[in-house]
Structures are given as structure tokens and as C-alpha cells.
């Protein structure tokens, strides 16, 4: 990456009877003026790239590929009395006003540019320095518990393109890999490795070294999260390492019951608490604090959010006048549910499940609220937090019937498509579409059902205990499955099944996804004022959109000369990845209010490496949606 100096400081000094020294630059640029060697140093660059281009106070960022050099020059005063040192994660890697250095392993680093005068006075700039792996490089995974290990432990490190790795280096010690496959390697941390946080290098047979992320060596009892949600009273399951060594757990200083305890998981019973957020702590049998992983570091306390009545999600889909299933904790205590202020009918409820009938509604997204019999607000889980208002997207789109009949489903008599339904699914299925099974419960002991391919659930691909089987209550008319990218992959590998126990399947339908708003506002687009996502929209696209989904930009033309716009990543168009003249810019006429981009495999390849942009000239961006 080569960054050129864009602006040269013009320094003026007004002198009131003082004698000053003039120090000339070694080139034709204007001079810098200094009073004496007692001056504090100043870094004068105006060409640092910031994480937020519109905020010069946001972090400075450098980003290169593994095969590129870090190439940059520093403008400093007093120039002839100041030394520039470049420190990577605290270790000096270069000295001088200019750096042109390569050979960095992929990873994220802290780069400090330190200016020191002859009298020892200092200033610095701390920067985020990211070295990106090449497409062919071995890459370590991000499983958090693989990154926290104890000395002497046999470790599995997941990743991709790992089969060529023969050794790893930790704390300057070479360790042989005991086994290597494309998706993982295995090694053992030496028993005498001191506790600490170390950078991992992956080394292949030719001795080429690649970045492998960070490993933290610690012998403590560790939990893999630092935020928990639970119904009170009720149980919460905690996952981690050496949890069988935990002796006590408290929330808000009150003792919790340890219901069950194993090395990798522990179930605790919460005391009776008012709805709120509390501190969770635990100690081991030796009296040491149990540690929690928070933002890649270890902390000795976690956050415990509790409420009496909790719904497991905050975003729902439903048809006007249709039924919606809600799962959660203590739902048998729900007294009322409203959508857009209109009352819903509670068809059935128990502690873990509730079915509500929606009123007649127009198509759109509305607020969903609920209250308990005591008048408290039901809480919904949203992005790891408890909120009092959920959203429901209501559709009036008619269902497409894929199959009708009557088939008694049991473990030994699953419904198996002959290829007819699957062929139609391949034509019409999209990510976020609803595959609906109309069912009638027949068993008195229990009834569960699942849409599947080769006995793997249609949503996540889980099998056996991990398969997403859904309970079927006597009053349930249907069960729904929201299709994912994994669903489309499964449908292309085999025929649809309906598996489970104790019910009849009577009809299979599909409901296409309705339009979902991802962002709204007003942003003036021009070549130097592109709209840049902060990753919020991108993450939704990566999880909820798929090939064939339509990305819509709602626009209003403002320019009289011309107006063109494009959804992009890294200034490459979202459909084919073209840049500059080959980018798929769309003309925006005065009467146009929307431009569309149908997502492709290339779209998701691009989104995996960067955030969504809207680029172009001469228009306002008003809204971004996906369908």
C-alpha cells in the first residue's frame, strides 16, 4: 500500500524580538521552523486514513495484503532533531521517517509511530494495522475456545487450507503438528509454556510462515462468553472449560444453585430477582475467580440480564390473520399481545411456547408487545440484549402449494418426496422464504416434526439431537421453517423429507420473503461521498440474503448533468465485481425512485471480504432493502 503526502504544511512564525533557527528540508518542500531542541515533536501528516473517513478523530488504519509492503512517510517537526520509530505490538521493526517493509504475517496488529527528539520528548500515533491473507493462504478459524488453552493441552485449531502446515510457532518455540487436514490441525502446547497471550505462526513444509491469530495460555476455569440472559426463577446453561472445578456462583451477590456440572458445561439455577441487569461471578474450589471471555480478553465478572417472562427472539414473520409461534421462558404468564396496538388472540400457551393469532393487517413491519398477568412487560431477546418491543413483518402474499394429501409421520414412516416437490423448490426457494408444513397431531405422548433432506434439518443441516425438530401441540395447524443458504445447498443435494413422530402432514407450502428494510435516511451520493456501511447491513445480508435475493436502493436524483449509482464492495459492483469502467453503474433518471441488484455468488464472495457501499454521482440514497 503506497500512501502519498497530499498536503505539505505551510508554517508561518511571527517573531516578537525572538531569535529563531531555520532548518531547511532536504528537498524542495517548504522549510519547517523550530525555536530550539527543547521543542516537543509534532507529527504533521494530513494524509492518514481513518476508520471513519468523515471523522478525523476515529482510529488511523493501515491495511495491506500479505505480499505487499507497508509503505508510508512521516512528516515531523523539528525534522532534524527527531527520530521516527515504528513499533509493531510494542516491538520496534524500523527506524526512519519512511518505511517500505514487507514480510508481515496475516493478522491484526497495533502499529505505533513514535517520534522522539534528541532531548527525549515524545509523541506518537497508534494505528490499526491489518495484514490480509492471500486467497491461497492457510487461515486459522475464530472459534473462541480454541484460542484459550492451558499448557500441556492437545489443541485442535480449525481453519481452511491447513493441510500443508507442518509446524506452528508460539512464543518463539517451534511445535510439530500432530495431524493436519484441510479444515483443521492438531498440536500440543508444551507443558512448560508460561501463561500469556501469544501470536501463532503457521509454517508449511517449505518453511513459509503464515499468520495464525492469537492463542491465550491459561490454566483457569474459563467461560466462553461474558453476557447471559435468563428467566427468573429459572436455569441458565454456561459453556466453557474446567467448569467442574467451579465451587460457587453468585448473581448480584446472591447464591445460585449449581444444578449440574461437567468440564465443558454447567447449569445454574437463578434466585428470584426483579427484571434487570446484574453482575455474575464465580469462584473455583481453590478460591480463584472463574474467568469470562469478553472481546477476546479474560475478565472476572459477567453480565446477567434477567426477566420473569422472556421471548427468545425479537423479529417475527407472519401472515395477516395468520398464526405466529413464540418460544421463550414463563410464557404461560403472558396476558396480552398486541401488534401495531391491535390485540392478538392467544390461541395456546405454556411455559415454553405460545401461539398467537394476528388480526387483519396491511402488509408491513409493526411493533409487537406483550404484558404478563401482573402487568409487567414481556422482554424479547435482541442482539444479546433484552428489549420491550419486538418487530413483526406481516405479509399478505399468498402461499404457493407444493403438495397436498395425508401422510402419517413417524420415525419409521417419514414423508419422502419423489423429486416433484424438490424440483419445484429448486425453482422458487429463496433465502428467508418460509417452508410451511400443515400438520395434525395424532400422538398422545409427544409430537415433533421437521422438514429435512437426508435426515438433516432444512434450516441448519443438523442431525439427530442437533436437528431442529419442532414441537407440535394439539392446537397447532402448521410449523414453519425459514430457509437459509444451507437450505438451498441441501435442496440441491437430495429430496425433501418430513420426519418426526406423532402427526400427519396434510399440506406443504412456500411463502416467498417480503421486502425487508435494512437502512433508511438521507445520504447525498457523489464520487467523494459514497455511503459506507459500518458492517450492520453487511452482516444482515450475509446471514439473511442469498443468491437471487434482490437488493434495492431507493434513490432521488439531484444532479442535472448525470446520475448513476451502484451497490458495491471495495468499489467493485455487487453483482460481478467489476471496477471503474467495468463496474455495473445504473443510470438514474429523474423519474426513477429505485434501482435493483440481484445478488450472485460473487456478491457473497465480495461481502465476505468487506462492507457494502453505495457509490456513484448525483443522487440521494433514501433506503436500502432486501427481498
C-alpha positions in Angstrom: 0.0 0.0 0.0 1.5 3.3 -1.0 0.2 6.5 0.5 1.4 9.8 -0.8 1.7 13.0 1.1 -1.3 15.1 0.0 -0.7 18.2 1.9 2.5 19.9 2.8 2.4 22.2 5.9 3.0 25.9 5.3 4.4 27.1 8.5 4.5 30.7 9.5 6.1 32.2 12.5 5.5 35.7 13.8 8.5 36.8 15.8 8.4 39.4 18.5 12.1 40.1 19.2 13.0 36.4 19.4 15.9 34.8 17.6 14.8 31.6 15.7 16.7 28.9 13.8 15.6 27.9 10.3 16.1 24.3 9.5 15.7 23.5 5.8 14.2 20.3 4.4 16.4 18.1 2.3 14.1 18.5 -0.8 12.3 21.4 -2.4 9.4 21.4 0.0 8.9 24.4 2.3 11.0 24.7 5.4 10.0 23.9 8.9 10.7 26.4 11.7 11.9 25.5 15.1 12.7 27.5 18.2 15.1 25.1 19.8 15.9 21.5 20.6 13.6 21.9 23.5 10.6 21.8 21.2 8.1 18.9 21.6 7.8 16.9 18.4 4.7 17.1 16.2 3.6 14.7 13.5 2.1 16.8 10.8 0.6 14.3 8.3 -2.8 15.1 7.0 -3.0 12.0 4.8 -3.6 9.4 7.4 -6.6 7.1 6.5 -9.1 6.9 9.3 -11.6 4.2 10.1 -14.4 6.6 9.6 -13.5 8.8 6.6 -15.8 11.6 7.9 -14.2 11.7 11.4 -10.5 12.6 11.7 -10.7 11.6 15.4 -11.5 7.9 14.5 -8.7 5.4 14.6 -5.9 5.5 12.0 -5.9 2.4 9.9 -3.4 0.7 7.6 -4.4 -2.3 5.5 -2.2 -4.4 3.2 -2.2 -7.8 1.6 0.4 -10.3 2.9 2.5 -10.0 -0.2 2.6 -6.2 0.0 4.8 -3.7 1.8 3.9 -1.2 4.4 4.9 2.0 2.5 4.5 5.3 4.2 6.3 8.5 5.1 6.0 10.7 8.2 6.2 14.5 8.2 7.5 15.7 11.5 8.9 18.8 13.2 11.5 19.6 14.4 12.7 17.4 11.5 16.4 17.4 12.1 16.1 16.8 15.8 13.5 14.0 15.7 13.8 10.2 15.2 10.8 8.2 14.0 10.5 4.7 15.4 7.9 2.1 14.1 6.7 -0.4 16.7 4.5 -3.4 15.9 2.7 -4.7 19.0 5.4 -3.0 21.1 8.4 -4.3 19.2 10.5 -1.9 17.1 10.6 -3.0 13.4 12.0 0.1 11.7 13.6 3.5 12.3 13.3 6.4 9.9 10.8 8.9 8.6 9.9 6.5 5.7 9.1 2.8 5.9 8.9 0.4 3.0 8.8 -3.0 4.6 7.1 -6.3 3.9 7.2 -9.9 5.2 4.3 -9.5 7.6 2.1 -12.4 8.5 -1.6 -12.1 8.2 -3.3 -10.7 11.3 -4.4 -7.7 13.2 -1.7 -5.6 14.9 -1.2 -2.4 16.8 1.3 -0.1 15.0 2.8 2.8 16.9 4.5 5.6 15.1 6.8 7.1 17.7 8.5 10.5 17.3 11.4 11.1 19.8 13.6 14.3 19.9 17.2 14.5 20.9 16.1 15.7 24.3 13.8 12.6 24.7 10.5 14.4 24.2 7.9 12.2 22.5 4.6 12.0 20.6 3.1 9.1 18.8 0.2 7.9 16.7 -1.4 4.5 17.4 -2.8 2.8 14.3 -4.8 -0.3 13.5 -2.6 -2.4 11.1 -4.3 -5.3 9.3 -2.5 -7.7 7.1 -4.9 -9.7 4.9 -4.2 -13.3 3.9 -4.0 -14.2 0.2 -6.7 -16.3 -1.2 -4.4 -19.3 -1.3 -3.1 -18.9 2.3 -3.8 -21.2 5.2 -6.1 -19.4 7.6 -6.9 -20.2 11.2 -10.5 -20.1 12.4 -12.1 -17.9 15.0 -13.6 -20.4 17.5 -13.0 -18.5 20.7 -12.4 -21.6 22.9 -9.7 -22.9 20.6 -7.9 -19.7 21.4 -7.9 -20.2 25.2 -5.9 -23.3 26.2 -3.8 -24.5 29.0 -0.2 -25.6 29.0 0.1 -29.3 28.1 -3.3 -29.4 26.3 -3.8 -31.1 23.0 -5.4 -28.5 20.8 -7.5 -28.6 17.6 -7.2 -25.4 15.6 -9.9 -25.1 12.9 -9.4 -23.2 9.7 -9.1 -23.6 5.9 -6.3 -24.8 3.6 -4.5 -26.1 6.7 -3.3 -29.5 5.2 0.1 -28.2 4.3 1.0 -27.0 7.8 3.8 -29.0 9.5 4.7 -26.8 12.4 3.5 -23.9 14.4 5.4 -21.3 16.4 4.2 -19.9 19.7 6.3 -17.7 22.0 9.3 -18.3 19.6 9.0 -22.1 20.1 8.5 -24.5 17.2 5.9 -27.1 17.8 5.3 -30.1 15.5 1.7 -30.5 14.2 0.5 -34.0 15.1 -2.2 -34.1 12.3 -3.2 -31.8 9.5 -6.3 -31.7 7.3 -7.8 -29.0 5.1 -10.2 -27.8 7.8 -8.0 -28.3 11.0 -4.7 -29.0 12.5 -3.8 -30.6 15.9 -0.9 -29.8 18.1 0.1 -29.9 21.8 1.0 -26.9 23.8 4.3 -27.6 25.8 3.6 -28.3 29.4 6.1 -25.7 30.5 4.7 -22.9 28.3 4.2 -19.8 30.6 0.7 -18.3 30.8 0.2 -15.4 28.4 -1.1 -14.3 25.1 0.9 -15.3 22.1 0.8 -14.8 18.3 0.6 -18.1 16.4 2.6 -18.7 13.2 1.6 -21.5 10.8 4.6 -23.0 9.0 4.4 -25.2 5.9 6.8 -27.8 4.6 8.7 -25.2 2.6 9.2 -23.1 5.7 6.8 -20.3 4.6 5.2 -18.8 7.7 1.6 -17.6 7.8 -0.4 -15.7 10.5 -2.5 -18.0 12.7 -4.0 -15.5 15.1 -3.6 -15.4 18.9 -3.6 -18.2 21.4 -4.0 -17.5 25.2 -2.4 -19.9 27.5 -4.1 -20.1 30.9 -4.9 -22.8 33.5 -8.0 -21.0 34.8 -11.6 -22.1 34.6 -12.9 -20.2 31.6 -16.4 -19.4 30.3 -16.7 -18.7 26.6 -19.0 -15.6 27.0 -19.5 -12.7 29.3 -23.2 -11.9 28.8 -26.1 -14.1 29.7 -29.8 -14.0 29.6 -32.2 -16.0 31.9 -35.7 -16.2 33.2 -36.0 -15.8 36.9 -36.5 -18.1 38.6 -35.1 -20.5 36.1 -31.9 -22.2 34.9 -29.1 -20.9 32.7 -26.5 -23.1 30.9 -23.0 -21.9 30.8 -20.3 -23.4 28.5 -16.6 -23.3 28.9 -13.5 -25.2 30.2 -12.7 -26.7 33.6 -16.2 -25.8 34.8 -16.3 -29.0 37.0 -13.8 -27.1 39.2 -16.3 -24.3 40.0 -17.4 -24.1 43.6 -19.8 -21.1 43.9 -21.8 -18.9 41.6 -23.5 -15.6 42.5 -25.7 -13.1 40.8 -26.0 -9.7 42.4 -24.2 -11.2 45.4 -27.0 -13.8 45.8 -26.0 -17.5 45.7 -27.1 -19.5 42.6 -27.8 -23.3 42.7 -25.4 -25.4 40.7 -27.9 -27.8 39.1 -25.4 -29.8 37.1 -21.7 -29.6 36.4 -19.3 -31.0 33.8 -15.9 -30.0 32.5 -17.4 -28.2 29.5 -20.8 -27.0 30.8 -22.6 -26.1 33.9 -26.3 -25.4 34.6 -27.1 -22.8 37.3 -30.4 -22.0 39.0 -31.1 -18.3 39.3 -32.5 -16.9 42.5 -35.7 -14.8 42.4 -34.7 -11.3 41.1 -36.5 -8.3 39.7 -36.2 -7.7 36.0 -32.9 -6.1 35.4 -29.2 -6.4 34.7 -26.8 -7.9 37.3 -23.2 -9.0 37.9 -22.5 -12.7 37.7 -19.3 -14.0 39.4 -18.0 -17.5 40.3 -15.1 -19.0 42.2 -13.3 -22.3 41.9 -12.6 -24.9 44.6 -9.2 -23.2 45.1 -10.8 -19.9 45.7 -9.7 -18.3 42.4 -12.1 -16.4 40.3 -13.7 -18.0 37.3 -12.9 -16.0 34.1 -15.1 -15.0 31.3 -14.1 -14.2 27.7 -15.1 -10.6 26.8 -13.9 -9.1 23.5 -11.0 -11.6 23.3 -9.8 -10.9 26.8 -10.4 -12.5 30.2 -12.5 -10.7 32.9 -13.6 -11.9 36.3 -17.2 -10.8 36.1 -20.0 -11.3 33.6 -23.3 -9.6 32.9 -26.5 -11.4 33.7 -29.7 -10.0 32.3 -32.9 -11.4 33.9 -36.6 -11.1 33.4 -39.5 -13.1 34.6 -41.0 -13.6 31.1 -38.8 -13.8 28.0 -39.4 -14.4 24.3 -36.4 -15.9 22.6 -36.4 -13.5 19.6 -37.4 -10.0 18.7 -38.1 -10.4 15.0 -41.1 -12.4 13.7 -42.8 -13.2 10.4 -46.5 -13.7 9.9 -49.4 -13.6 7.5 -52.3 -11.2 8.1 -54.8 -13.1 10.2 -52.3 -16.0 10.5 -50.7 -17.6 13.4 -47.3 -17.0 14.9 -45.4 -19.2 17.2 -43.3 -17.6 20.0 -40.9 -19.6 22.2 -39.4 -18.5 25.5 -39.5 -18.7 29.3 -42.6 -18.4 31.5 -44.8 -17.6 28.6 -47.7 -19.2 30.4 -47.8 -16.0 32.4 -48.5 -13.8 29.3 -51.8 -12.0 29.5 -52.0 -9.9 26.3 -50.2 -9.5 23.0 -50.6 -6.6 20.5 -49.4 -5.9 17.0 -49.5 -2.2 15.9 -51.6 -1.6 19.0 -54.2 -4.1 17.9 -54.9 -7.1 20.2 -54.0 -10.6 19.1 -55.7 -13.8 20.2 -53.6 -16.1 22.4 -54.5 -19.5 20.9 -52.5 -21.5 23.3 -49.6 -21.1 25.7 -47.4 -23.0 28.1 -44.1 -22.1 29.8 -42.0 -22.6 26.7 -44.4 -21.9 23.8 -47.2 -19.6 22.8 -49.3 -19.4 19.6 -51.0 -16.1 18.8 -53.5 -15.3 16.1 -52.7 -12.0 14.3 -55.6 -9.6 13.4 -56.2 -8.4 9.8 -53.3 -6.2 8.9 -51.9 -4.4 5.9 -48.5 -5.6 4.7 -45.7 -4.0 6.6 -43.5 -4.2 9.7 -45.1 -3.4 13.0 -44.3 -3.3 16.8 -45.2 -6.4 18.8 -45.6 -6.0 22.5 -46.8 -8.3 25.3 -47.6 -8.0 29.0 -47.9 -10.5 31.9 -50.7 -11.2 34.2 -49.1 -9.0 36.8 -48.8 -6.1 34.3 -45.1 -6.3 33.7 -43.6 -6.1 30.2 -42.5 -9.3 28.4 -38.9 -9.0 27.3 -37.6 -10.0 23.9 -34.0 -11.1 23.1 -32.5 -8.8 20.5 -28.7 -9.0 19.7 -27.9 -10.3 23.1 -30.0 -7.7 24.9 -33.5 -7.7 26.5 -35.9 -5.2 24.9 -39.5 -4.5 25.5 -40.7 -4.1 21.8 -40.2 -6.7 19.1 -41.0 -6.3 15.4 -43.1 -8.4 13.2 -43.1 -8.4 9.4 -46.6 -9.1 8.2 -47.2 -10.4 4.7 -50.3 -10.7 2.6 -48.6 -12.7 -0.1 -50.5 -15.9 -0.9 -48.9 -19.2 -0.2 -47.8 -21.5 -3.1 -49.0 -25.1 -2.5 -46.2 -27.6 -3.2 -48.1 -30.8 -2.1 -51.4 -31.8 -0.5 -52.5 -35.1 0.9 -52.4 -37.1 4.1 -49.4 -38.9 5.4 -48.9 -40.3 8.9 -45.4 -39.4 10.0 -43.4 -41.4 12.5 -39.7 -42.3 12.8 -40.2 -45.3 10.6 -42.6 -43.7 8.1 -41.2 -40.3 7.1 -42.8 -38.5 4.1 -40.3 -38.7 1.3 -40.6 -36.6 -1.9 -40.3 -38.4 -5.2 -38.4 -35.4 -6.6 -41.5 -33.5 -7.7 -41.6 -31.0 -4.8 -37.8 -30.7 -4.6 -37.7 -29.8 -8.3 -40.2 -27.0 -7.8 -38.4 -25.9 -4.6 -35.2 -25.5 -6.6 -37.0 -23.1 -8.9 -38.7 -21.0 -6.3 -36.9 -21.3 -2.9 -35.0 -18.3 -1.7 -33.2 -17.4 1.5 -35.8 -16.1 4.1 -38.7 -17.8 2.3 -41.0 -19.8 4.7 -41.5 -23.5 4.1 -44.7 -24.4 5.9 -45.9 -27.8 6.9 -49.6 -28.1 7.7 -49.9 -30.8 10.4 -52.4 -32.5 12.7 -51.1 -34.0 15.9 -52.2 -37.7 16.4 -50.0 -39.0 19.3 -50.8 -38.6 22.9 -47.2 -39.0 24.2 -45.4 -36.4 22.1 -45.3 -35.0 18.6 -42.3 -33.3 16.9 -41.7 -32.7 13.2 -39.0 -31.3 10.9 -38.5 -30.6 7.2 -35.3 -32.3 6.2 -33.0 -33.6 3.5 -31.2 -36.9 4.3 -32.4 -36.5 7.9 -30.7 -33.2 8.2 -32.9 -30.2 9.2 -33.7 -27.9 6.3 -32.6 -24.7 8.2 -29.2 -25.5 9.6 -28.4 -29.0 8.5 -28.3 -30.5 12.0 -28.9 -34.2 12.5 -30.2 -36.4 15.4 -30.1 -34.4 18.7 -28.9 -31.3 16.8 -31.8 -31.5 14.2 -34.2 -28.6 14.6 -37.3 -30.7 15.4 -40.3 -28.6 16.3 -42.9 -29.4 18.9 -46.4 -29.9 17.6 -49.1 -29.1 20.1 -52.7 -30.4 19.7 -53.9 -26.9 18.6 -51.1 -26.3 16.1 -52.2 -26.1 12.4 -48.7 -25.7 10.9 -45.0 -25.5 11.7 -42.7 -23.1 9.8 -39.1 -23.2 8.6 -37.3 -20.1 7.4 -35.0 -21.1 4.6 -31.3 -20.3 4.7 -28.3 -20.6 2.4 -27.8 -24.0 4.0 -31.3 -24.9 2.9 -30.6 -24.2 -0.7 -27.4 -26.3 -0.5 -29.4 -29.2 1.0 -32.2 -29.0 -1.6 -29.6 -29.3 -4.3 -28.1 -32.4 -2.7 -31.3 -34.5 -2.2 -35.0 -34.7 -2.0 -37.2 -33.1 0.7 -38.5 -35.2 3.6 -40.8 -34.6 6.6 -39.6 -36.6 9.6 -40.6 -36.8 13.2 -43.2 -38.6 15.4 -46.9 -38.5 16.1 -48.6 -36.4 13.5 -50.0 -36.2 10.0 -48.7 -33.9 7.3 -51.5 -32.6 5.2 -50.0 -29.8 3.0 -46.6 -28.3 2.2 -46.5 -24.7 1.0 -43.9 -22.0 0.5 -44.3 -18.2 1.3 -41.8 -16.0 -0.5 -40.0 -13.4 1.5 -41.4 -9.9 1.6 -39.2 -6.8 1.3 -37.2 -6.0 4.4 -35.8 -2.6 5.2 -32.1 -2.6 6.1 -31.3 1.1 6.3 -33.2 4.4 5.8 -32.1 8.0 6.0 -30.8 10.6 3.5 -27.3 10.5 2.1 -26.0 12.6 -0.7 -24.1 10.4 -3.1 -21.2 11.7 -5.1 -17.8 10.2 -6.1 -16.2 11.5 -2.9 -19.2 11.0 -0.6 -20.1 7.3 -1.0 -22.4 5.7 1.6 -20.3 3.2 3.6 -21.9 0.6 5.8 -20.5 0.2 9.3 -21.0 -3.6 8.9 -24.6 -3.6 10.3 -26.3 -4.0 6.9 -23.5 -6.3 5.6 -23.9 -8.8 8.5 -27.7 -9.0 7.8 -27.0 -9.6 4.1 -24.5 -12.4 4.8 -27.0 -14.1 7.2 -30.4 -13.4 5.7 -29.9 -12.9 1.9 -28.9 -15.4 -0.7 -28.3 -15.9 -4.4 -31.3 -14.5 -6.2 -32.2 -12.0 -3.4 -32.9 -8.5 -4.7 -31.0 -5.6 -3.1 -33.0 -2.4 -3.7 -31.7 1.2 -3.4 -34.3 3.8 -3.0 -33.0 7.0 -4.6 -33.8 10.5 -5.6 -31.9 12.2 -8.5 -30.3 15.5 -7.6 -27.9 16.3 -10.4 -28.7 17.9 -13.7 -25.7 16.6 -15.6 -26.0 12.9 -15.0 -26.8 10.5 -12.2 -25.5 6.9 -11.8 -25.4 4.6 -8.9 -24.2 1.2 -7.8 -24.2 -1.1 -4.9 -20.6 -2.1 -4.3 -17.9 -3.6 -2.0 -14.4 -2.0 -2.3 -15.7 0.0 -5.3 -16.4 -3.3 -7.1 -20.0 -3.8 -8.2 -22.1 -6.2 -6.1 -23.1 -8.4 -9.0 -20.0 -9.2 -11.0 -17.2 -7.5 -9.1 -16.3 -5.1 -11.9 -14.5 -1.8 -11.2 -14.2 1.6 -12.8 -15.4 1.4 -16.4 -16.5 -2.2 -15.9 -18.5 -1.5 -12.8 -22.2 -2.0 -13.3 -23.3 1.6 -12.6 -27.0 2.0 -13.2 -28.4 5.2 -14.8 -30.8 7.1 -12.5 -33.4 9.1 -14.4 -35.4 12.0 -12.8 -38.5 9.7 -12.6 -36.6 6.8 -11.0 -37.0 6.1 -7.3 -35.4 2.7 -7.1 -32.5 0.7 -8.6 -32.1 -3.1 -8.1 -29.3 -5.6 -7.9 -29.9 -9.3 -7.9 -27.3 -11.0 -5.7 -25.0 -13.6 -7.1 -22.3 -16.0 -5.7 -19.8 -13.2 -6.5 -21.9 -10.9 -4.2 -21.3 -13.0 -1.2 -17.6 -13.5 -2.0 -17.3 -9.7 -2.0 -19.3 -9.3 1.2 -17.1 -11.8 3.0 -14.2 -9.5 2.5 -15.7 -6.1 3.0 -18.7 -3.9 3.8 -21.5 -2.7 1.5 -21.1 0.7 -0.2 -23.3 2.8 -2.4 -21.3 4.7 -4.9 -22.0 7.0 -7.9 -22.9 10.6 -8.6 -25.8 12.9 -8.4 -28.5 11.4 -6.2 -29.7 11.0 -2.6 -29.8 7.5 -1.1 -33.0 7.2 1.0 -33.4 3.5 1.8 -31.9 0.1 1.3 -34.0 -3.1 1.3 -33.6 -6.8 0.6 -36.2 -9.2 -0.8 
